[in-house]
């Protein structure tokens, strides 16, 4: 039977108050007054939280203190950490789904609101670009899809991938890394893929109904969690920093950053996003091999245009505009030895 939403909200409020108190105790009387509950009802809610894995210390005449939060991604863990207006305020948590994008798409079709997020501990059929699989082991990383309802014409929807990439790279950099964006939708650490973004939309010719921004981030995976064929090209935040990542805290930080950049994008247009994307890019200025459905291009990645398309100066000197494709960054050619 699903939890009573009133009880869930009360538990979220208790966690919020205890989190704000940090290492200090919060009296049962104070919690009772803030929640409008009896002290016995507060105690029952604390006991319910303990059964869910929260370590809450209780000392007579002093009150309650939060010692440890379980590494989960439900609204109980996330709500006390959020600073957002919309993003993540409603969380649809699943232990396992095929794909968070598929679940979010159905929810959006049924009327889910802007900012609602689908989070899964595990994906059994996670998707990357061009139909590729995204490896999603349980309980280690962050897999989510955000439902967005921006007032945009459909042709501008691909720009949201770059908005999300900027927010993601900045959040990873806040962890002490040198995260960089590889066009069009990957984020790398030390040249290895740590995250990917998959954007899907529902639209009419003149307007967007909704956009689903799916994000997979390797937070706590170790080498043995990757298939052997990916161990040379994939990484995680914990491999880069040597520290385990609190997933709920990272998710809350990322959703806050996403909302900030989305607000700025909708107010100021694509130019500030484009400028920041270029500053964070690992692709621009590099020799690349681009594979599209129609052709292969070799050349130098010079820029992205005002719509986010990649501009490649080919070996023949022409400037090609690439809307979609796979980009392989080539090693610089060594100068020929003098004879």
Number of C-alpha atoms within 10 A of each C-alpha: 3 4 7 9 9 9 12 15 14 19 20 20 18 25 24 18 18 22 18 14 14 12 12 14 17 21 19 20 16 13 21 17 12 12 16 12 14 14 17 11 13 20 17 13 17 22 14 14 20 14 9 13 13 19 17 17 14 17 10 8 10 13 16 23 22 23 13 11 19 13 16 20 23 18 20 24 21 22 22 20 20 21 16 18 11 17 23 26 18 18 20 20 18 16 14 17 19 14 23 31 27 19 17 25 22 11 17 22 11 9 9 18 15 19 21 21 29 26 30 25 21 23 23 16 17 21 24 19 16 10 8 10 12 18 19 26 17 16 17 22 22 24 27 26 28 26 26 24 18 17 12 15 14 18 13 13 22 18 20 22 22 24 24 26 29 26 24 27 25 20 21 24 14 13 14 11 16 16 26 29 27 22 24 25 19 25 26 23 22 14 18 18 22 25 27 24 23 19 21 16 17 16 15 9 8 10 16 20 18 25 25 25 23 28 26 24 25 23 25 23 23 16 15 8 14 17 11 9 8 14 14 13 13 21 26 23 25 15 17 17 12 10 11 13 18 16 20 24 16 19 22 21 20 21 25 22 23 22 21 15 19 21 13 15 18 12 9 11 14 20 14 14 25 22 12 15 23 17 13 20 21 18 22 22 13 17 23 23 20 20 16 14 8 6 8 12 17 19 22 22 24 18 19 21 13 14 16 24 18 25 20 27 20 18 12 8 10 11 16 16 15 19 14 15 19 17 21 16 19 13 9 9 7 6 6 6 5 4 3
